[in-house]
Amino acid sequence: MPELPEVETFKRYLDKTSLKQVIKEIRVTDNRILNTEEKRLIKALVGKRFESSIRHGKYLLVDISPQFLVMHFGMSGDLEYYNNKDEPPKFSKVIFQFNNGFNLAYISIRMFGKVSIVNSIEEFIENKKLGPDAYKMSFEEFHEAVQRRSAIAKNALLNQSFIAGVGNIYSDEILFRTKIHPKTNINSLSDNKVKELYDNIIEVLEFGIRKKGDLSSYPNEFLIPHRKKEEKCPICNSEITRIEISGRHGFFCPSCQKE
């Protein structure tokens, strides 16, 4: 966390609060969060405006022409827009101060996020080896990506060079809805199953965006409220199983998702 729906929520929040405002000052309270020199960040931003933003996978890229500010939120990132008369939010690492008397704080509790400057979106995606955005990709892009992979389904969905944006929680939900065991080889799926998997990726992410990433608000028929030990499958009432794959823990229903 945050995964694609949470970062899309951050994007829409930034667009609503912070676009087109002149950046008066930058405050970096902990430069360990930076993937660039602090002086370069300040030089690139002061006097500029956030012209627009785009999200690719779990990354938020903000146009500060001619360059782009990149925000990655790691495990515990967030954004908060607030009046500069107020105290900065706790765990603020970078604060963008605007001419209108408001600020935007980039927050990171566990320091897994990063802030950087890049020259272009295309160059950034290429350097990071990111696959197509999981929410914006076409079926043709997804089908082509599946044909190139021999990985098991859980690992494929988590691999950001396969598709960008899906993490541990949403991958479990996607596989559950498609009735695919996490260890199924993804290139062994029939064309119909690949299409069903694609449709569920889009639907699960779209639902997450509508929920603004609030996992506590998910209805009972989803796997997400049952991703814990001794929980029951909302479809068949079998016991949910916890699985470890490549050092990551996931959850699935062994009855609905047969190997």
N, C-alpha and C positions, 0 to 999 in steps of 0.2 A: 504494500500500500504506500502511496496512492497509485492506483492503476488508471487506465484510460478514462473511465467515467469521472473519477475525481479530478484528473487534470483538465478534462473538458469543462468541468464545473469551475475550476480556477480560471480558465481562459475566459469564460463568459463573465465571471466576476470582474476580472481585470478590464475586459472590454467595457463593461457597464460603468466602472468607477474611474478608470485611470487613463483612457485614451485621450490624445490631443492636448494633454496638459504639459506645460513646460517644466522640465526637471531642473530645479534650482540647486539641489545639493544631493550628494550620495553619502550615507553613513554606513560604513562597514564595521560592525561590532565584533566580528570574528572572521578574519581573512582565511581561515582554514576552509571556509565554505566556497572559496573562489577557485575556479579553474583557469584563472587569468590573473595577471598582475593587478593589484588594486588601482594603481595609477592609470592603467589602460582602461579599466572599467569606468573610472571617474571621467577620464578624457572623452570616452565614447558616448557618455550619457548626459553630462551636464550641459544645459542649454538646448537639449534635444527634446523630442516628444515621443511617446509611444504611439506610432502611427497606426498600427494594426497588429494583430497577432494571429498565429497559426499554431495548431497543435499537431505534432506527429508522434504517434505512440504515446509514451509517457513524458514527452518533452514539450514544453511551452516555449515558442520562439516569438519574440516581440520585435517588430520592425522599428529600428532607430536609425533609419537611413543614413549612410549606405550599409550599415552593419545590422546584426541581429543580437539581441540579448537572449540568452538561453537559460531557462530555469528548469532544473530537474529536482523533484521533490522527495526523492529517496523514500524512506519508510514513514516519515512523520512530518512532511512539509505542508505548508499552508500559506495563504496570502490574507492580509487584513488591511483594509483601507480605513484610516482614522484621522481625526482632527489633530493637528500638531500641538494643540493645547493639552491633549491627553498624553498619558504615559504610553510609551511604545509597548506593544504586546510582548508578553514573556517569550523568550527564545527568539526574538527578532535578530536576524543575522545581517541582513542588508535592508536599509531603509531608503526609499526613493522619496525625496521631499519635493513637492510641487509648489508652483507659484500661487496656487489658490488657497494655501494654508492647510492642505491635507497631505497625508503621506500614504505610501503603500509599503507595508512591511513584508519582506520575505522571511518566513518563519521556518526554523528547522530545529526540532527538539533533539534528535539523535545524531545530527551531523552527517546523515547519509546523502543529503541533497547537494547539488552543486549549481553555481551561477557562473556563466562564462559569456564571452563575446565571440561571435563567428562572422565570417565574411558573407556567407550565403547559406540558405536552407539546403540547397542541393549538395554543397560541399560538406555540410554537417552530417546529412543523412549518409553520404558515401563514406565519410571518415568513421562514423559510428557503425557502419555496416547494418543499417536498419532496413528491415523489410517493409512492405507496404503497410500503411496504417490500417489496423484491424477493423476500424469502423468505416473507413472511407474506401477500402479496396473493392474492386469488382470481383465477381465470381471467377472470371477468367484469370485474374491475378492470383487468386487463392488456389485455384485448381492447378495452375502452373507451379506454384510454390509446393503444393502437396506432392506433385510428381517428382520433384527434385529431392525429396526428403525420404530417408529410411528410418527416421527416429520414431520412438514410441509417442503416442498422441499427447500425453501430458508434457513431455519435454519439448515437443514441437511447438505447442501453444505458448510455452514459456520462453522459447528462443526468439529474441527480438529481431534476429536476422531472417527469421521465417515470416512472422508478421509482428508488427510493433504495437504494443499497448496492452496485451493480455498478461496478467500476473497470476499468482497462485490461486487466489479466491475465485476469480471469474473463470479460470480454466476448469476448475472443479465443476462449476455450475454449467458451463458449456458442454462438458463431456457427460454430465448427468442427464441433461435434457436430450442429448443425442443418443443416449444409451450406449456409450462407448467406454470400454474398460480403459483406465489410464495407461496400461501397458500395451495396448493394441498398436501395432505398427501402422503409422498413418498412411503409408503408401499401399497398404493392403486393403484399404476401404474401397467399396464399390463407388461408381460415379454418383449413384443416388445418395449414398451415405455421405460422400464429400459435399454434395449440395445441401443436405440436411445439416451437416456440421457448419457450413458457411452461413446458412440462414440463422442458426442458433447463435453463432458468434455475434452477428449483427443485432439480433433481438435481445440477447443478454446485455450487450454493451449499451444499446438504446434504452433499455429499462433502467440500467445503472445510471445513465445520464439523467433520465427523468427523475430518479430518486436522489440526484445530486450526490451519489456515492454514499448515501446513508444506509449502511447495511442493516441497522437495527429496525428499519421500516419495511423489510421484505416480508411478503406474505408467506404463510406456512407451506405452500406447495413448492416453494423453491428449496434447493439444497442448502443455500447459504445459512438459514437459521438453524440448521441441523449439523453444521460442521464442527462437531465436538464428540468426544467419547460418550458412548452409551445412548446416543440419539437414534431415533428410528427414521427410516426412509418415509418421506411424506406420500409416496406413491404406493409402496407395497408393505410397509411396516417392518421390513427387515432391518437388522442392526447396521447402522452406518459403519464402514470400516476405514480406519486410518492407515495410510500407506506412505512409505518413504521412498522417493525416487530422486536419485542424484542429489541427496542431501536436503531435499524439500519435502515437507509433509503435505499430503493432500487427503481428501476424503471422497469416498464413492460408495455406491450401493452394490454389493456383490451379486444381488439378485437381478436388479435392473440393468447392470453394466457387466455382463458376463465376459470373461476373458476368452 
